[in-house]
Amino acid sequence: MSKQIAPYLLMLALLLAGSASTMAAPGVLPQAQAAHFCRLLINDGEGIMPLGVHARRVVEPRDSLSSEQIFVEYLLRDNNWQSLRLFPHRQDDGSVVWYASAEELPASLGIEHQKYIREVFPRLIAEAEAGNWKTVDAYIDRMMEYQCQFGGSKLSSSTSSNTVIIAVLILLLCGVVMAIRSG
């Protein structure tokens, strides 16, 4: 191989490797979708709160990106979403347990619920990769509805009063979203 061609092949290989790595996960979501996503609730072991609270705790905005955009990009890249306890399930005793999609899900959850929990993120990511933002918003809305429907009205006693207020407001927002979608 000619010494003149080798640098061009190396540059082409690096370009292709870079393209492949960026195709493995969606890029940065637009601010509206990232903020929408960060309204989802999460049980972090200490209580139930919006993901946006976590985003603002761990990520500083930079350049033209918000904390929410950077946080959501991290979550959607390399399956980091799999450990998020976003999916509530009401037990027979009335208590609510929150599950992550990578966890072993109880049989009492039902096959359809298990399928939804396992498949919603790969589908959301595929829509984000395609730039179908209305569909991404629809997936997020459906996740909020799921949380509202199966999350119950009881929150962890270790949850701060501000978090309870925020969670109640989000649950009310879920009710409005459900009412608009059904009517």
C-alpha positions, -999 to +999 in steps of 0.1 A: +000+000+000+013+034-008+024+057+020+002+084+005-030+064+008-024+051+044-033+084+061-065+087+041-075+051+051-068+059+087-089+090+086-117+071+069-115+044+095-117+070+123-146+087+106-165+054+103-158+045+139-170+078+151-202+075+130-209+040+144-205+052+180-229+081+175-254+058+159-254+035+189-276+059+209-296+090+201-279+123+202-291+152+224-328+155+226-343+189+220-349+209+252-387+204+251-384+166+250-356+165+276-376+187+300-407+165+293-388+133+300-374+148+332-410+152+346-411+114+349-410+102+385-383+080+399-380+061+432-343+066+441-345+045+473-349+076+494-383+087+480-402+095+448-392+126+429-390+139+393-360+129+372-353+166+367-344+170+404-317+144+398-306+161+366-301+194+383-282+177+412-257+159+391-253+179+359-245+216+353-258+231+320-230+238+296-227+255+263-262+256+248-274+224+265-296+223+296-290+200+326-320+179+314-306+175+279-272+163+292-288+140+318-312+124+293-285+119+267-265+100+294-295+079+304-303+069+268-267+061+259-254+026+266-286+014+282-281+036+314-319+038+316-321+001+326-315+008+363-341+036+367-369+026+390-396+043+369-423+016+369-446+013+399-466-018+408-492-019+436-488-050+458-517-070+472-512-052+506-517-018+489-480-009+490-463+003+459-429-010+447-410+007+419-391-014+393-364-008+368-366-026+334-335-046+341-347-060+374-365-093+378-401-084+376-427-103+397-451-126+381-479-106+397-470-077+374-486-095+345-471-104+311-484-072+293-469-049+320-436-068+319-435-065+281-442-027+283-415-022+310-390-041+289-398-025+255-408+011+261-372+025+262-359+007+232-389+020+212-385+055+226-348+055+217-356+043+181-381+071+177-355+096+191-329+083+167-354+089+138-361+124+151-398+116+156-404+141+184-442+138+185-439+101+190-411+105+216-435+129+235-463+103+232-441+076+247-432+099+276-469+108+281-477+071+282-450+065+308-464+093+329-499+078+326-485+045+336-469+060+367-501+079+376-523+048+371-501+023+390-481+045+413-508+049+439-514+079+460-490+070+488-454+083+487-425+072+508-425+086+543-388+096+538-398+119+510-393+156+517-424+179+518-411+198+488-408+166+468-443+155+479-456+188+466-438+184+433-449+148+430-485+158+437-484+185+411-469+160+386-497+136+394-522+163+388-505+171+355-508+134+346-545+136+353-548+166+329-528+148+302-550+117+306-581+138+304-569+157+273-559+124+255-593+107+263-615+136+255 
